[in-house]
Amino acid sequence: MPSRRACALLLLLCLSGLALSSCVVRRRLITRKGAKAVPVLLTSDKQTLISRIASEFQDIHDFSATVDMTPALGSSEKSKITEYKDVRGYILLRKPADIRIIGLYPVVRNKAFDMVSNGKDFRLYLPAKNRFVIGSNLIVANSTNKIENLRPQHFLEALMVAPMQPDEKAELVNFTDEDNAAYILHLVRVQPDGEIAPTRSIWFSRINLHLARQLVYDPAGNILTDARYGDWHDYDGVSFPKTIDITRPQDEYAVVLTVVKMEINRGVSDDKFVLEQPEGTQLQVLGEAAPAPPAAPPPQAKGKKKKP
């Protein structure tokens, strides 16, 4: 009978043989979305990423873009989303807060909407409804009519990620596992009552350190805007994402923008941000009831006219 020590040694040798066998050892290469091969992940620190946001923001003074748009209405929470394909759009932007967005219907390319904002107020023209809407960029209460919750500023804050503000504080998280490889800057603000409220979370891909996502929160921590960025290209010597996916979950709408043509820092004139009310359109001031359509003329009485 072999000794107990000899049995233990034999078992150890058997297990060692199994560990070295290709039949039981499996090695996996972890690939990353957006990388053509197994990438070497880049490293960074909090201050470098904060400076990167500021630098990319400062690089752009204005731009004029032609985009393909895929708007969607609905929300994932309600398990119903309706997408609209093949909408051509034009976006004009000029710092500090001028923005104009024009959307064209598919195929026929008639104007679907035209909206402009100066950072404080906005104007929206809806030709199909013969309606001209004006109002403040600040939404006091959400409307059940989703179009009334649309604001050009939602696009502006997604297209131009603002630098860290003086009253914001930042913490850096390295979020890297088999499915993710990102740095996340969590920005918070101290409220007057001393409570800490989240403001934004800004994600950077560790494949290239490009901006990958921005989440904008309300003071309660609910998501106001979820913007995702991909396929970065060089336009006029400035790096900018070719695809931007903007979701407004509380307003129940989203839009994916795909850049077709982009001109950066070539100048956009004042007249491009002027939108006057077309003659004959109905004016609606948000916060007031929508104007009623004009009453139909009374029908003509039938029968022969009486002779005088």
C-alpha positions, 0 to 999 in steps of 0.5 A, spaced: 500 500 500 502 506 498 503 511 503 499 517 504 504 522 502 505 518 496 498 518 494 498 526 495 504 527 491 501 523 485 494 527 486 498 533 485 502 531 479 495 529 476 492 535 477 498 539 474 498 535 468 491 537 467 492 544 468 498 544 463 493 540 458 490 544 452 484 540 453 482 544 460 485 550 459 482 556 455 485 562 453 481 568 451 483 575 447 478 580 449 477 585 443 473 592 444 468 595 440 471 600 435 478 597 435 480 592 429 485 588 433 486 587 441 488 594 443 493 596 448 489 600 453 491 607 454 492 610 461 490 617 463 489 621 470 483 626 472 487 632 470 489 630 463 482 628 462 479 635 465 484 639 460 482 634 454 474 636 455 476 644 455 481 643 449 476 640 445 471 645 447 475 651 445 478 648 439 471 649 436 468 656 435 462 655 430 460 649 425 456 648 419 454 641 418 449 636 414 447 630 417 442 624 417 437 624 422 434 618 425 429 621 430 425 617 435 419 618 440 417 614 446 421 611 451 425 604 453 421 604 460 414 604 456 417 599 452 415 603 445 419 607 441 417 609 434 423 611 429 423 615 423 428 614 417 432 618 412 431 625 415 436 630 412 438 635 417 442 642 417 445 644 424 449 651 424 452 653 431 456 659 433 459 660 440 457 662 445 449 659 444 447 660 437 444 654 434 439 653 428 437 646 426 433 644 420 430 638 418 427 635 411 422 630 410 424 623 407 424 623 399 420 629 398 425 633 402 420 639 404 422 642 410 419 638 416 421 643 422 426 649 423 428 652 430 433 657 432 435 659 439 440 664 442 441 660 448 435 664 452 429 663 447 427 659 442 423 659 435 420 653 432 417 653 425 412 647 423 410 648 416 405 642 416 401 645 422 402 652 419 404 653 426 410 658 429 412 656 436 416 661 441 418 660 448 424 660 453 429 654 453 427 653 460 422 648 461 418 649 467 413 643 466 413 637 461 408 637 456 404 631 454 405 634 447 413 631 446 414 637 440 413 642 446 419 639 450 424 640 444 429 645 445 435 647 441 439 647 447 438 640 448 442 639 442 447 644 444 449 641 450 450 634 447 454 637 441 459 641 445 461 638 451 462 644 456 468 644 460 468 643 468 465 649 471 468 652 477 463 650 482 463 643 479 468 637 483 470 631 479 472 624 481 475 619 476 473 612 476 476 606 471 471 602 469 474 596 465 472 589 465 471 584 459 465 588 456 468 596 458 474 600 458 473 607 460 474 612 464 468 616 467 469 623 470 463 624 475 462 631 476 458 634 482 455 640 485 454 642 492 447 645 493 446 651 498 443 646 503 450 642 503 447 636 499 451 634 493 448 633 487 450 630 481 451 634 474 454 630 469 458 623 468 463 624 462 466 617 459 472 616 455 474 610 451 481 607 453 482 605 446 483 612 444 481 617 450 476 620 445 469 622 449 465 616 448 459 618 452 456 624 456 450 623 461 447 630 464 443 629 470 437 633 474 439 635 481 435 629 483 440 624 479 435 623 474 438 623 467 436 629 462 440 627 456 444 621 454 449 623 449 454 617 446 459 619 441 463 615 436 467 614 429 471 620 430 474 624 424 478 630 422 474 636 420 478 642 418 484 640 422 479 639 428 477 632 431 469 631 431 465 625 432 461 622 426 455 619 430 452 622 436 446 619 439 442 623 443 436 621 448 432 625 452 428 619 457 424 624 461 422 628 454 421 621 451 424 623 444 431 621 441 435 622 435 441 619 432 445 624 428 450 622 422 455 627 419 455 627 412 459 634 411 462 638 416 465 645 416 468 647 422 471 655 424 469 657 417 464 663 420 457 663 420 453 670 419 448 673 424 443 672 418 443 664 419 440 665 426 434 669 424 427 666 424 421 670 422 414 668 423 412 666 416 406 670 414 399 667 415 402 662 420 399 661 427 403 663 433 403 659 439 407 662 445 409 656 450 405 656 456 399 658 453 394 654 450 395 652 442 391 657 438 385 654 435 384 653 427 380 658 424 373 657 424 370 654 417 365 659 413 358 658 414 355 654 409 351 657 403 343 656 404 341 652 398 335 654 394 333 660 389 334 667 391 328 671 392 327 676 387 327 683 389 
